[in-house]
Amino acid sequence: MTYLIIKNFILGPILNILFRPWIRGGENIPKRGAAILASNHLSFVDSIFLPLKVRRPVTFLAKSDYFTGKGLKGALVRWFFKSTGQLPIDRSGGKASEDSLNTGLGVLERKLLLGIYPEGTRSPDSKLYRGRTGIARMVLEARVPVVPVAMIDTDKVQPLGSKYPKIHRVGVRVGEQLDFSRFAGMEGERVVLRAVTDQIVYQIKQLSNQEYKDVYASTIRNRMARQQG
């Protein structure tokens, strides 16, 4: 109920007036049942505008930092994520990755829409980067369709590192559902996981028209941080 109130009566009307977000291909999102929305990740606001333009509620696995921020901004972000049903996850790897997988599977078992960013983190430069295979494992274990999504121009609203958003029109392109049922039972095969992940990312690239780099976004971000340091 809180989700719908925020979306339809509080935050939604304001964002629609200021940013005039559009969506194309929304009919590709199933009206019922579990599915994964696999999106590129240009900005923090992706997790706001995608649910805003999708009729059904979307649950994201959000990094735990969003729930521990300090000050007024941290409190507002924490309130938003909790109120809209977003779930905190630890991205440190190892057991944390297994816990994240189980959290996502739990969302899908409840026949909900799960939003995932295959790149694992925001793009540091608006390019599209190599996907993490965790999404493939989740797809094959849950046996649900994948809907590729491209967020358009959200990096112009709030680029990585910026403190305050700028007014700019944004959009969402939704592709046709991807069916990987032919790989059922093969979630333990690394080659299969990579192939499924690469196909998902390729479809996102087709929708977003981003330049693709076959390296992890986190690698580039760490490299940039070292250079700045």
C-alpha positions, 0 to 999 in steps of 0.5 A: 500500500505504501508503495502505491501511495508513494508512486501514485500520489507523492513522488510519482506526480512530481517526477512526471511533471519535472522529468516527463519520463517515457516508456516504450515496449511496456507491453513486454512486461508480463501482467502477472507472475514472476519475471526478472527485469534486467537493466543497464545502470547509468545512475542512482535514479534508475531504481526510481524511474524504472518502477515509476513507469512499470505498472506492477511493483518492482523489487530491486536488490539494492546495495546495503549502503543505501540503507545506512546513509548519514544525515537528511539525504541518507534518511530520505534515501533509506525511507524511500527504499524501505517504503517501496519494498527494496531489499538491502544486499551485501555485494562483497562477494563470497557468502554475501553473493549466495545470500543475495541469490537466495534473496532474489529467488525468494522474491521470484517465488512470490511471483513478483517482478525483480529488478537486477543490474547485470553489470553489478554496479553503476557505469562510471562513464555511460558505457555498458560493461560485462555482466556478472553471471549471478543473474544467469544462475538466478534465471535458471534456478527460478526458471522465469523469463527475463525482460531486457530494459534500457534506461535512457539519459538517466546519467544526465539527471544524476551522473556518478559522483554528483550530489544533486539531480538535474532536470532532464527528460529520461526514458525506458525501453523494454525489449521482448522477453527472453526464454532460457528454459532450454538451459534448465538444470544447467545452472552449475555450468560456468560456460552456460552461465556466461552465455546466458549473461552475455545474451542478456547484456547484448539485448540491453545493448541493442535497446540502449545503443551504448558502447560495450566494453568487455570488462567489469564496470567495477574494474574500471571504477577501481582503476579510476579511483586509484588514478584520482587518489 
